[in-house]
Amino acid sequence: MEEKNINQYFASLILSLAASAWQQLGKVPDPITGKIEKNLENVKTTIDILDMLKQKTQNNLTLEEKKLLENAIADLQLNYVDELNKKNKSETLH
């Protein structure tokens, strides 16, 4: 029997959480309001949820699923830190 490379429900969950985080980072407009809004606290929570999923699914993912999850976490973490640095720089200037 052939193993599926990626479970569509797992991929949908990861992509949905990542899309939400991108919106919370202010990188993507809210699809309902069309406004750009940042909420770094919520981004941190979403990244933590993705990281928890990574830990809880360890050794139960295909290589493709693992890469999808790890890449989503890494991309979001880099952008989160960048936004945090921007916020801190802005606050010190005021």
C-alpha positions as CSV (number, residue, x, y, z in Angstrom):
1,M,0.0,0.0,0.0
2,E,1.3,3.4,-1.0
3,E,1.8,6.0,1.8
4,K,0.3,9.4,1.2
5,N,3.0,12.1,1.2
6,I,0.8,14.6,3.0
7,N,-2.5,14.4,4.7
8,Q,-4.8,17.1,3.3
9,Y,-6.4,17.7,6.7
10,F,-3.1,18.1,8.4
11,A,-1.9,20.5,5.7
12,S,-5.1,22.5,5.9
13,L,-4.7,22.9,9.6
14,I,-1.1,24.0,9.4
15,L,-1.8,26.4,6.5
16,S,-4.9,27.8,8.3
17,L,-2.9,28.5,11.4
18,A,-0.1,30.0,9.4
19,A,-2.4,32.2,7.4
20,S,-3.9,33.5,10.7
21,A,-0.5,34.3,12.0
22,W,0.5,36.2,8.8
23,Q,-2.6,38.2,9.3
24,Q,-1.8,38.8,13.0
25,L,1.7,39.9,11.9
26,G,0.1,42.6,9.7
27,K,1.6,41.0,6.5
28,V,-1.8,40.1,5.1
29,P,-5.0,42.1,5.3
30,D,-8.0,40.7,7.2
31,P,-10.2,39.0,4.5
32,I,-13.4,40.4,6.0
33,T,-12.4,44.0,6.8
34,G,-9.6,44.4,4.3
35,K,-7.6,46.1,7.0
36,I,-4.0,45.4,8.1
37,E,-3.9,44.8,11.9
38,K,-1.0,43.6,14.1
39,N,-1.4,41.5,17.2
40,L,2.0,40.2,18.2
41,E,0.6,38.5,21.3
42,N,-1.7,36.4,19.2
43,V,1.1,35.6,16.7
44,K,3.2,34.3,19.6
45,T,0.3,32.1,20.7
46,T,-0.2,30.7,17.2
47,I,3.5,29.9,16.8
48,D,3.4,28.2,20.2
49,I,0.4,26.1,19.0
50,L,2.3,25.1,15.8
51,D,5.3,24.2,17.9
52,M,3.2,22.1,20.3
53,L,1.8,20.3,17.2
54,K,5.3,19.6,16.1
55,Q,6.2,18.1,19.5
56,K,3.0,16.1,19.8
57,T,3.2,14.6,16.2
58,Q,7.0,13.8,16.4
59,N,7.7,10.6,14.6
60,N,4.2,10.4,13.2
61,L,4.6,12.7,10.2
62,T,5.7,12.0,6.7
63,L,8.8,13.9,5.6
64,E,6.7,16.3,3.6
65,E,4.3,17.0,6.6
66,K,7.3,17.5,8.8
67,K,8.9,20.0,6.3
68,L,5.6,21.9,6.0
69,L,5.3,22.3,9.7
70,E,8.9,23.2,10.3
71,N,9.0,25.7,7.5
72,A,5.8,27.3,8.7
73,I,7.2,27.7,12.2
74,A,10.6,29.0,11.0
75,D,9.1,31.6,8.6
76,L,6.7,32.8,11.3
77,Q,9.4,33.0,14.0
78,L,11.7,35.0,11.8
79,N,8.9,37.5,10.9
80,Y,7.7,37.6,14.5
81,V,11.2,38.6,15.7
82,D,11.5,41.1,13.0
83,E,8.2,42.7,13.9
84,L,9.1,42.7,17.6
85,N,12.4,44.5,16.8
86,K,10.5,47.1,14.7
87,K,8.1,47.6,17.6
88,N,10.9,47.9,20.2
89,K,12.9,50.3,18.0
90,S,9.8,52.5,17.4
91,E,9.0,52.6,21.2
92,T,12.6,53.6,22.1
93,L,12.4,56.5,19.6
94,H,9.4,58.0,21.3
